[in-house]
């Protein structure tokens, strides 16, 4: 089937590439939507949801969406679908993954040069060379070289809402069936102060999901954004169905909840947690290029949370989808005794790290998220590390840094994984000079491997092991 450029971009945006390796040797590529100690559920493009017993899953390899789209761009180029390849490359020049954005800039420049020669009748475009990552990178495409959609997005993010409105209105006129363009036009209208017009367009995009009364334009926009981001929604979904309320919690967050009411102080908690995360991890707020508010879904209890695809053995989780205007970030949790002191700042930290340090390995995500928790909570995690070490059930540090250790299938394994992740991150903070430096080092570990990344920082494996041992022996509740 032949797709328009707009649909090429949308399909590439929604593609995700978790690779589930089965014990049979088979590989299944898709999006892992839930995991438990008994099964793994994967959403596969063109197929739907597939479930595998946990005992048949050897490991899960997680790949960034950008890497997936980069592979698609190269495939389109090899097939000679150069317009589609160019469109894909242009969506990747500012990708969260530095390795992806560098490769995209270089290969986009090469393909554009070949396209120019072709237009002049000298030659046909040839696929960009499939060389290893690294080396010199081409400069990003200048604004004048960007297509209309990219120009509209740039205007939207820069606050030039009238310009963005005009761009996307023209694109909708040219491609009236393009839902991404329709959404971006509505977004430009909303941000430009035309809430009523935006709401009408959002409601059309939401379809039956927007049928209930009382939905504001902003609420309708968030429902439409979730749907276009690939989230499987029904009229009974959290934040959509009757019984759910919506409360804006500052400029950065919105809270969805099913309670009769929430206390006014709760509306301040997301911003307080964000301030703590930024201060603790030494991250500048300007690094957070959130598109729209972070959506927080509070469930009444653990059962309701897990029935809505919540994680097993967890008090909450953060997740994100690719929407037409960028990342859509969500936090899902249920109130418990330690919710406001541990779970809430922990999940806000994940939301921050998604954007400030893209490409961070999972263990580092968890270690850094625990690093912002209370001293008492961190002391418990260190105790779990020591307990697992004493029973010889602690995962290998080398395997952890290589990304080969899973979260675990029972409470003891989960506790050991979190304990090791925290202690490893604390050790890197000590060795690298601070949390921001440690986060950069964690990304380098993922891209280069632990040995090479540590060597480049003049950190020997013996020093790392010593720092891990020292961090684990910190038995005080304080730092």
C-alpha positions, 0 to 999 in steps of 0.5 A: 500500500502506498502511503502519503508523506504525512502517513509515512511520518505517523507510521514511523512515529508510532513504531517501537522496537522492543525485541523479545527473545524467546527461549526457542530462538525466535525474536518478536519485535514490537512494544512491550506493553506489560510484564508480570511474573507470569507473562509478557504482553507485546503489541506488534504492528499489523498483528495486535497484542501477543502474550508469551508465558514468562518462562518462554522469554529469555530476555527483552532488548529495548531499542529507542523509537528513534533507532527504529525510525532510522532503520525505516529511513534507511530501508526507504532509501534502499527501496528508492522511496527517497521522498519518504526517506527524506521525511523520516530523516528530517524527523530524526535530526533532533531525536532524543538519542544522540547517536540517532540524531547524529547519524540522521543529520549525516545521512540526511545531508548525503541524501539531500545532496544526491537528490539535488544532483538527481533534480539537475539530471546528473544522477539518481540518489543513492542510499547513504553509506551504512557506516558505523556510528561516529565520525564527522556529522553533517550540520542540521538542516537549516530552517529553509530546508525543512518541509512544511510540517517541520516548519510548523512544528518549529513554529509551534515549539517557538510560540509562533502560534499564528504561523503554525496555524497557517502552516497546518491549515494548509497541510490539512487542506492538502491532506484532509484525512491526515489526523496528525496534521488535524491535531497539530492545527488544533494544538496551534489554535488552542495555544493561540487562544482559540480554545473553542475552535480547537475543542471542535477539532479535538472532539472530531479526532477523539470520536466516541472517546470525546462523547461524554459531557463536561470535557474541556478543549484541553481535556479533549486535546489530551484524549486525542493526543493519547489516541494518536500516540497509540495508546489503546483507549476505550470510552471506559479508559482512565481519564476518559470514562465517567467518574474521572476528574481532571485537575490542572496542577501548574503549567507542567502537570495535570492530574486525573483521578476517580475520587470525589475530590482531592485536597488542594495541597495535592495539586502542589505536589507534582511541582514540589517533586519536580523541584526536588528531582531537578535539585537533587540530580543537578538538572536545569529546568530549561532542558525539559522540552515537555510537549503539553502537560505530564499526565498523572493518573491516580488509581483508587487502589493497587487492583485498579492500577494493575487492571489498567495495565499497571506493573506487577510489584510496583506502586506506579510507573512512568511511560511515554508515547510519540504523539504528533507534536512530540513525546506524551509523558504519563505517570500512573500510580495508586496512593499508598503509605509511601506514595508521596515520599517515594513513589511520586518523586521516583516517577517524576524523576523518570519523566524528567530523565526521559527528556533530559537524558535520553538513551539512559539505560534502564538500570540507571533510570531506576538508580537515579530515580531512587537517588531522589527518594528520601534518605530512609528509602535509600537506606532500605534499598541498600539493605536489600543489596546487602541482603541479596549479597549475603544470600548469593542472589545479587545480580552481577554488576557487569551484567547490570551495566551491560543491560542484561539484568531484568527487573525480576519476577518476584519481590526479592528479585525486584528488591535486589535489582533496585538495590544494585541499581541504586548502589551502582548509581551512587558509586558513579556519582562518587567517582564522576564528581556528581549526579549530572556527570554520573548520568552522562557516564551512564549514557556512555556506558550504554553506547560504548560498553562499560569497559570503554566508558569507564576507561575514558574517564580513567576509572578502573573496574577495581575502583568501581567495585570499591565505590560500590562496596563503599556505597552499599555499606552506608547504613545510615538513613542520611547520605 
